């Protein structure tokens, strides 16, 4: 069993990164965990979109 952690600043970038990983791997996907974190720095909001893909690599 393996994991791939993907972190992006925008939702669409995360979506594209996950789709790219899934299309380039020949693995059995077990689960995908999704998380959003928000931070505030002064007047600016900082978002962090991340996902962990849990999979079994095929040989």
PDB file of N, CA, C and O in Angstrom, chain B, residues numbered from 101:
ATOM      1  N   UNK B 101       0.849  -1.170   0.000  1.00  0.00           N
ATOM      2  CA  UNK B 101       0.000   0.000   0.000  1.00  0.00           C
ATOM      3  C   UNK B 101       0.895   1.234   0.000  1.00  0.00           C
ATOM      4  O   UNK B 101       1.924   1.271   0.675  1.00  0.00           O
ATOM      5  N   UNK B 102       0.490   2.234  -0.761  1.00  0.00           N
ATOM      6  CA  UNK B 102       1.251   3.481  -0.858  1.00  0.00           C
ATOM      7  C   UNK B 102       0.302   4.663  -0.750  1.00  0.00           C
ATOM      8  O   UNK B 102      -0.914   4.513  -0.869  1.00  0.00           O
ATOM      9  N   UNK B 103       0.879   5.850  -0.523  1.00  0.00           N
ATOM     10  CA  UNK B 103       0.097   7.081  -0.508  1.00  0.00           C
ATOM     11  C   UNK B 103       0.784   8.125  -1.383  1.00  0.00           C
ATOM     12  O   UNK B 103       2.002   8.118  -1.564  1.00  0.00           O
ATOM     13  N   UNK B 104      -0.034   9.013  -1.913  1.00  0.00           N
ATOM     14  CA  UNK B 104       0.451  10.175  -2.671  1.00  0.00           C
ATOM     15  C   UNK B 104      -0.261  11.383  -2.087  1.00  0.00           C
ATOM     16  O   UNK B 104      -1.491  11.431  -2.079  1.00  0.00           O
ATOM     17  N   UNK B 105       0.493  12.358  -1.598  1.00  0.00           N
ATOM     18  CA  UNK B 105      -0.085  13.574  -1.041  1.00  0.00           C
ATOM     19  C   UNK B 105       0.096  14.690  -2.061  1.00  0.00           C
ATOM     20  O   UNK B 105       1.192  14.916  -2.573  1.00  0.00           O
ATOM     21  N   UNK B 106      -1.006  15.382  -2.344  1.00  0.00           N
ATOM     22  CA  UNK B 106      -0.997  16.463  -3.325  1.00  0.00           C
ATOM     23  C   UNK B 106      -1.533  17.713  -2.644  1.00  0.00           C
ATOM     24  O   UNK B 106      -2.568  17.662  -1.979  1.00  0.00           O
ATOM     25  N   UNK B 107      -0.841  18.832  -2.804  1.00  0.00           N
ATOM     26  CA  UNK B 107      -1.198  20.084  -2.144  1.00  0.00           C
ATOM     27  C   UNK B 107      -1.176  21.205  -3.177  1.00  0.00           C
ATOM     28  O   UNK B 107      -0.203  21.367  -3.914  1.00  0.00           O
ATOM     29  N   UNK B 108      -2.262  21.977  -3.222  1.00  0.00           N
ATOM     30  CA  UNK B 108      -2.354  23.082  -4.177  1.00  0.00           C
ATOM     31  C   UNK B 108      -3.011  24.291  -3.512  1.00  0.00           C
ATOM     32  O   UNK B 108      -3.686  24.156  -2.491  1.00  0.00           O
ATOM     33  N   UNK B 109      -2.810  25.459  -4.091  1.00  0.00           N
ATOM     34  CA  UNK B 109      -3.385  26.693  -3.557  1.00  0.00           C
ATOM     35  C   UNK B 109      -4.796  26.954  -4.082  1.00  0.00           C
ATOM     36  O   UNK B 109      -5.534  27.754  -3.507  1.00  0.00           O
ATOM     37  N   UNK B 110      -5.174  26.281  -5.176  1.00  0.00           N
ATOM     38  CA  UNK B 110      -6.495  26.477  -5.774  1.00  0.00           C
ATOM     39  C   UNK B 110      -7.181  25.131  -5.997  1.00  0.00           C
ATOM     40  O   UNK B 110      -6.525  24.129  -6.281  1.00  0.00           O
ATOM     41  N   UNK B 111      -8.509  25.121  -5.864  1.00  0.00           N
ATOM     42  CA  UNK B 111      -9.292  23.900  -6.044  1.00  0.00           C
ATOM     43  C   UNK B 111      -9.085  23.255  -7.405  1.00  0.00           C
ATOM     44  O   UNK B 111      -8.872  22.045  -7.492  1.00  0.00           O
ATOM     45  N   UNK B 112      -9.144  24.038  -8.452  1.00  0.00           N
ATOM     46  CA  UNK B 112      -9.000  23.506  -9.809  1.00  0.00           C
ATOM     47  C   UNK B 112      -7.605  22.929 -10.037  1.00  0.00           C
ATOM     48  O   UNK B 112      -7.456  21.939 -10.753  1.00  0.00           O
ATOM     49  N   UNK B 113      -6.580  23.541  -9.434  1.00  0.00           N
ATOM     50  CA  UNK B 113      -5.228  22.999  -9.550  1.00  0.00           C
ATOM     51  C   UNK B 113      -5.140  21.630  -8.878  1.00  0.00           C
ATOM     52  O   UNK B 113      -4.494  20.721  -9.400  1.00  0.00           O
ATOM     53  N   UNK B 114      -5.784  21.483  -7.726  1.00  0.00           N
ATOM     54  CA  UNK B 114      -5.797  20.190  -7.037  1.00  0.00           C
ATOM     55  C   UNK B 114      -6.525  19.155  -7.894  1.00  0.00           C
ATOM     56  O   UNK B 114      -6.062  18.025  -8.046  1.00  0.00           O
ATOM     57  N   UNK B 115      -7.649  19.549  -8.440  1.00  0.00           N
ATOM     58  CA  UNK B 115      -8.409  18.643  -9.301  1.00  0.00           C
ATOM     59  C   UNK B 115      -7.559  18.180 -10.479  1.00  0.00           C
ATOM     60  O   UNK B 115      -7.537  16.991 -10.798  1.00  0.00           O
ATOM     61  N   UNK B 116      -6.865  19.100 -11.122  1.00  0.00           N
ATOM     62  CA  UNK B 116      -6.005  18.750 -12.261  1.00  0.00           C
ATOM     63  C   UNK B 116      -4.854  17.845 -11.836  1.00  0.00           C
ATOM     64  O   UNK B 116      -4.515  16.900 -12.549  1.00  0.00           O
ATOM     65  N   UNK B 117      -4.250  18.122 -10.684  1.00  0.00           N
ATOM     66  CA  UNK B 117      -3.135  17.303 -10.195  1.00  0.00           C
ATOM     67  C   UNK B 117      -3.586  15.886  -9.874  1.00  0.00           C
ATOM     68  O   UNK B 117      -2.883  14.925 -10.187  1.00  0.00           O
ATOM     69  N   UNK B 118      -4.746  15.748  -9.254  1.00  0.00           N
ATOM     70  CA  UNK B 118      -5.271  14.419  -8.933  1.00  0.00           C
ATOM     71  C   UNK B 118      -5.588  13.664 -10.221  1.00  0.00           C
ATOM     72  O   UNK B 118      -5.222  12.498 -10.363  1.00  0.00           O
ATOM     73  N   UNK B 119      -6.266  14.323 -11.158  1.00  0.00           N
ATOM     74  CA  UNK B 119      -6.601  13.662 -12.420  1.00  0.00           C
ATOM     75  C   UNK B 119      -5.361  13.246 -13.194  1.00  0.00           C
ATOM     76  O   UNK B 119      -5.345  12.180 -13.809  1.00  0.00           O
ATOM     77  N   UNK B 120      -4.327  14.071 -13.170  1.00  0.00           N
ATOM     78  CA  UNK B 120      -3.067  13.722 -13.832  1.00  0.00           C
ATOM     79  C   UNK B 120      -2.432  12.502 -13.174  1.00  0.00           C
ATOM     80  O   UNK B 120      -1.989  11.582 -13.861  1.00  0.00           O
ATOM     81  N   UNK B 121      -2.389  12.494 -11.842  1.00  0.00           N
ATOM     82  CA  UNK B 121      -1.823  11.346 -11.130  1.00  0.00           C
ATOM     83  C   UNK B 121      -2.610  10.079 -11.449  1.00  0.00           C
ATOM     84  O   UNK B 121      -2.017   9.038 -11.731  1.00  0.00           O
ATOM     85  N   UNK B 122      -3.937  10.157 -11.408  1.00  0.00           N
ATOM     86  CA  UNK B 122      -4.768   8.976 -11.657  1.00  0.00           C
ATOM     87  C   UNK B 122      -4.617   8.454 -13.087  1.00  0.00           C
ATOM     88  O   UNK B 122      -4.636   7.245 -13.314  1.00  0.00           O
ATOM     89  N   UNK B 123      -4.467   9.363 -14.043  1.00  0.00           N
ATOM     90  CA  UNK B 123      -4.334   8.923 -15.430  1.00  0.00           C
ATOM     91  C   UNK B 123      -2.948   8.353 -15.728  1.00  0.00           C
ATOM     92  O   UNK B 123      -2.782   7.612 -16.697  1.00  0.00           O
ATOM     93  N   UNK B 124      -1.954   8.691 -14.910  1.00  0.00           N
ATOM     94  CA  UNK B 124      -0.584   8.218 -15.141  1.00  0.00           C
ATOM     95  C   UNK B 124      -0.192   7.024 -14.282  1.00  0.00           C
ATOM     96  O   UNK B 124       0.954   6.577 -14.334  1.00  0.00           O
ATOM     97  N   UNK B 125      -1.121   6.503 -13.497  1.00  0.00           N
ATOM     98  CA  UNK B 125      -0.785   5.383 -12.635  1.00  0.00           C
ATOM     99  C   UNK B 125      -1.624   4.169 -13.009  1.00  0.00           C
ATOM    100  O   UNK B 125      -2.790   4.289 -13.384  1.00  0.00           O
ATOM    101  N   UNK B 126      -1.017   3.023 -12.900  1.00  0.00           N
ATOM    102  CA  UNK B 126      -1.717   1.761 -13.139  1.00  0.00           C
ATOM    103  C   UNK B 126      -1.858   1.084 -11.774  1.00  0.00           C
ATOM    104  O   UNK B 126      -1.218   0.067 -11.505  1.00  0.00           O
ATOM    105  N   UNK B 127      -2.700   1.658 -10.922  1.00  0.00           N
ATOM    106  CA  UNK B 127      -2.830   1.193  -9.551  1.00  0.00           C
ATOM    107  C   UNK B 127      -4.295   1.029  -9.184  1.00  0.00           C
ATOM    108  O   UNK B 127      -5.182   1.591  -9.826  1.00  0.00           O
ATOM    109  N   UNK B 128      -4.527   0.252  -8.145  1.00  0.00           N
ATOM    110  CA  UNK B 128      -5.861   0.132  -7.567  1.00  0.00           C
ATOM    111  C   UNK B 128      -6.022   1.224  -6.523  1.00  0.00           C
ATOM    112  O   UNK B 128      -5.324   1.225  -5.509  1.00  0.00           O
ATOM    113  N   UNK B 129      -6.936   2.152  -6.764  1.00  0.00           N
ATOM    114  CA  UNK B 129      -7.186   3.249  -5.836  1.00  0.00           C
ATOM    115  C   UNK B 129      -8.056   2.725  -4.698  1.00  0.00           C
ATOM    116  O   UNK B 129      -9.127   2.167  -4.936  1.00  0.00           O
ATOM    117  N   UNK B 130      -7.602   2.903  -3.483  1.00  0.00           N
ATOM    118  CA  UNK B 130      -8.345   2.446  -2.308  1.00  0.00           C
ATOM    119  C   UNK B 130      -9.234   3.562  -1.779  1.00  0.00           C
ATOM    120  O   UNK B 130     -10.409   3.344  -1.484  1.00  0.00           O
ATOM    121  N   UNK B 131      -8.663   4.769  -1.659  1.00  0.00           N
ATOM    122  CA  UNK B 131      -9.424   5.888  -1.099  1.00  0.00           C
ATOM    123  C   UNK B 131      -8.730   7.195  -1.456  1.00  0.00           C
ATOM    124  O   UNK B 131      -7.538   7.220  -1.762  1.00  0.00           O
ATOM    125  N   UNK B 132      -9.497   8.276  -1.412  1.00  0.00           N
ATOM    126  CA  UNK B 132      -8.944   9.621  -1.567  1.00  0.00           C
ATOM    127  C   UNK B 132      -9.499  10.462  -0.428  1.00  0.00           C
ATOM    128  O   UNK B 132     -10.714  10.594  -0.278  1.00  0.00           O
ATOM    129  N   UNK B 133      -8.606  11.027   0.371  1.00  0.00           N
ATOM    130  CA  UNK B 133      -8.983  11.906   1.484  1.00  0.00           C
ATOM    131  C   UNK B 133      -8.743  13.345   1.043  1.00  0.00           C
ATOM    132  O   UNK B 133      -7.714  13.659   0.445  1.00  0.00           O
ATOM    133  N   UNK B 134      -9.698  14.212   1.343  1.00  0.00           N
ATOM    134  CA  UNK B 134      -9.660  15.611   0.901  1.00  0.00           C
ATOM    135  C   UNK B 134      -9.708  16.527   2.113  1.00  0.00           C
ATOM    136  O   UNK B 134     -10.416  16.251   3.082  1.00  0.00           O
ATOM    137  N   UNK B 135      -8.944  17.630   2.055  1.00  0.00           N
ATOM    138  CA  UNK B 135      -8.930  18.570   3.173  1.00  0.00           C
ATOM    139  C   UNK B 135      -8.700  19.988   2.666  1.00  0.00           C
ATOM    140  O   UNK B 135      -7.982  20.208   1.690  1.00  0.00           O
ATOM    141  N   UNK B 136      -9.327  20.945   3.351  1.00  0.00           N
ATOM    142  CA  UNK B 136      -9.128  22.358   3.058  1.00  0.00           C
ATOM    143  C   UNK B 136      -8.700  23.048   4.344  1.00  0.00           C
ATOM    144  O   UNK B 136      -9.303  22.844   5.398  1.00  0.00           O
ATOM    145  N   UNK B 137      -7.665  23.860   4.253  1.00  0.00           N
ATOM    146  CA  UNK B 137      -7.222  24.672   5.388  1.00  0.00           C
ATOM    147  C   UNK B 137      -7.262  26.138   4.962  1.00  0.00           C
ATOM    148  O   UNK B 137      -6.918  26.481   3.831  1.00  0.00           O
ATOM    149  N   UNK B 138      -7.685  26.985   5.882  1.00  0.00           N
ATOM    150  CA  UNK B 138      -7.773  28.421   5.603  1.00  0.00           C
ATOM    151  C   UNK B 138      -6.999  29.167   6.681  1.00  0.00           C
ATOM    152  O   UNK B 138      -7.182  28.929   7.875  1.00  0.00           O
ATOM    153  N   UNK B 139      -6.143  30.062   6.246  1.00  0.00           N
ATOM    154  CA  UNK B 139      -5.405  30.916   7.161  1.00  0.00           C
ATOM    155  C   UNK B 139      -5.655  32.371   6.815  1.00  0.00           C
ATOM    156  O   UNK B 139      -5.946  32.708   5.668  1.00  0.00           O
ATOM    157  N   UNK B 140      -5.540  33.220   7.805  1.00  0.00           N
ATOM    158  CA  UNK B 140      -5.734  34.652   7.580  1.00  0.00           C
ATOM    159  C   UNK B 140      -4.444  35.370   7.948  1.00  0.00           C
ATOM    160  O   UNK B 140      -3.900  35.195   9.038  1.00  0.00           O
ATOM    161  N   UNK B 141      -3.970  36.181   7.009  1.00  0.00           N
ATOM    162  CA  UNK B 141      -2.766  36.969   7.212  1.00  0.00           C
ATOM    163  C   UNK B 141      -3.125  38.417   6.889  1.00  0.00           C
ATOM    164  O   UNK B 141      -3.172  38.813   5.724  1.00  0.00           O
ATOM    165  N   UNK B 142      -3.376  39.195   7.932  1.00  0.00           N
ATOM    166  CA  UNK B 142      -3.825  40.565   7.715  1.00  0.00           C
ATOM    167  C   UNK B 142      -5.211  40.563   7.103  1.00  0.00           C
ATOM    168  O   UNK B 142      -6.152  40.029   7.691  1.00  0.00           O
ATOM    169  N   UNK B 143      -5.343  41.153   5.933  1.00  0.00           N
ATOM    170  CA  UNK B 143      -6.619  41.200   5.215  1.00  0.00           C
ATOM    171  C   UNK B 143      -6.745  40.058   4.190  1.00  0.00           C
ATOM    172  O   UNK B 143      -7.771  39.926   3.524  1.00  0.00           O
ATOM    173  N   UNK B 144      -5.701  39.246   4.075  1.00  0.00           N
ATOM    174  CA  UNK B 144      -5.664  38.207   3.041  1.00  0.00           C
ATOM    175  C   UNK B 144      -6.035  36.838   3.611  1.00  0.00           C
ATOM    176  O   UNK B 144      -5.597  36.468   4.700  1.00  0.00           O
ATOM    177  N   UNK B 145      -6.847  36.093   2.859  1.00  0.00           N
ATOM    178  CA  UNK B 145      -7.171  34.718   3.205  1.00  0.00           C
ATOM    179  C   UNK B 145      -6.297  33.792   2.365  1.00  0.00           C
ATOM    180  O   UNK B 145      -6.180  33.968   1.152  1.00  0.00           O
ATOM    181  N   UNK B 146      -5.693  32.818   3.009  1.00  0.00           N
ATOM    182  CA  UNK B 146      -4.818  31.874   2.328  1.00  0.00           C
ATOM    183  C   UNK B 146      -5.463  30.493   2.407  1.00  0.00           C
ATOM    184  O   UNK B 146      -5.745  29.995   3.497  1.00  0.00           O
ATOM    185  N   UNK B 147      -5.694  29.883   1.257  1.00  0.00           N
ATOM    186  CA  UNK B 147      -6.319  28.566   1.192  1.00  0.00           C
ATOM    187  C   UNK B 147      -5.283  27.511   0.842  1.00  0.00           C
ATOM    188  O   UNK B 147      -4.347  27.772   0.086  1.00  0.00           O
ATOM    189  N   UNK B 148      -5.456  26.335   1.389  1.00  0.00           N
ATOM    190  CA  UNK B 148      -4.619  25.190   1.070  1.00  0.00           C
ATOM    191  C   UNK B 148      -5.549  24.000   0.822  1.00  0.00           C
ATOM    192  O   UNK B 148      -6.226  23.532   1.737  1.00  0.00           O
ATOM    193  N   UNK B 149      -5.576  23.524  -0.403  1.00  0.00           N
ATOM    194  CA  UNK B 149      -6.400  22.382  -0.783  1.00  0.00           C
ATOM    195  C   UNK B 149      -5.474  21.183  -0.923  1.00  0.00           C
ATOM    196  O   UNK B 149      -4.491  21.246  -1.661  1.00  0.00           O
ATOM    197  N   UNK B 150      -5.772  20.093  -0.226  1.00  0.00           N
ATOM    198  CA  UNK B 150      -4.899  18.929  -0.299  1.00  0.00           C
ATOM    199  C   UNK B 150      -5.707  17.638  -0.356  1.00  0.00           C
ATOM    200  O   UNK B 150      -6.862  17.570   0.065  1.00  0.00           O
ATOM    201  N   UNK B 151      -5.051  16.630  -0.891  1.00  0.00           N
ATOM    202  CA  UNK B 151      -5.656  15.311  -0.983  1.00  0.00           C
ATOM    203  C   UNK B 151      -4.582  14.259  -0.768  1.00  0.00           C
ATOM    204  O   UNK B 151      -3.421  14.439  -1.134  1.00  0.00           O
ATOM    205  N   UNK B 152      -5.003  13.159  -0.166  1.00  0.00           N
ATOM    206  CA  UNK B 152      -4.124  12.006  -0.014  1.00  0.00           C
ATOM    207  C   UNK B 152      -4.777  10.843  -0.753  1.00  0.00           C
ATOM    208  O   UNK B 152      -5.894  10.433  -0.438  1.00  0.00           O
ATOM    209  N   UNK B 153      -4.062  10.327  -1.734  1.00  0.00           N
ATOM    210  CA  UNK B 153      -4.552   9.184  -2.506  1.00  0.00           C
ATOM    211  C   UNK B 153      -3.904   7.934  -1.928  1.00  0.00           C
ATOM    212  O   UNK B 153      -2.678   7.837  -1.875  1.00  0.00           O
ATOM    213  N   UNK B 154      -4.713   6.987  -1.500  1.00  0.00           N
ATOM    214  CA  UNK B 154      -4.229   5.720  -0.957  1.00  0.00           C
ATOM    215  C   UNK B 154      -4.451   4.673  -2.046  1.00  0.00           C
ATOM    216  O   UNK B 154      -5.557   4.531  -2.566  1.00  0.00           O
ATOM    217  N   UNK B 155      -3.384   3.939  -2.385  1.00  0.00           N
ATOM    218  CA  UNK B 155      -3.486   3.019  -3.506  1.00  0.00           C
ATOM    219  C   UNK B 155      -2.551   1.825  -3.347  1.00  0.00           C
ATOM    220  O   UNK B 155      -1.595   1.855  -2.571  1.00  0.00           O
ATOM    221  N   UNK B 156      -2.852   0.782  -4.099  1.00  0.00           N
ATOM    222  CA  UNK B 156      -1.980  -0.383  -4.214  1.00  0.00           C
ATOM    223  C   UNK B 156      -1.369  -0.349  -5.597  1.00  0.00           C
ATOM    224  O   UNK B 156      -2.080  -0.360  -6.602  1.00  0.00           O
ATOM    225  N   UNK B 157      -0.048  -0.307  -5.645  1.00  0.00           N
ATOM    226  CA  UNK B 157       0.646  -0.269  -6.929  1.00  0.00           C
ATOM    227  C   UNK B 157       0.631  -1.656  -7.565  1.00  0.00           C
ATOM    228  O   UNK B 157       0.928  -2.655  -6.909  1.00  0.00           O
ATOM    229  N   UNK B 158       0.284  -1.707  -8.844  1.00  0.00           N
ATOM    230  CA  UNK B 158       0.332  -2.963  -9.595  1.00  0.00           C
ATOM    231  C   UNK B 158       1.725  -3.126 -10.168  1.00  0.00           C
ATOM    232  O   UNK B 158       2.368  -2.150 -10.555  1.00  0.00           O
ATOM    233  N   UNK B 159       2.176  -4.339 -10.217  1.00  0.00           N
ATOM    234  CA  UNK B 159       3.514  -4.578 -10.764  1.00  0.00           C
ATOM    235  C   UNK B 159       3.465  -5.039 -12.178  1.00  0.00           C
ATOM    236  O   UNK B 159       4.508  -5.284 -12.784  1.00  0.00           O
TER     237      UNK B 159
END
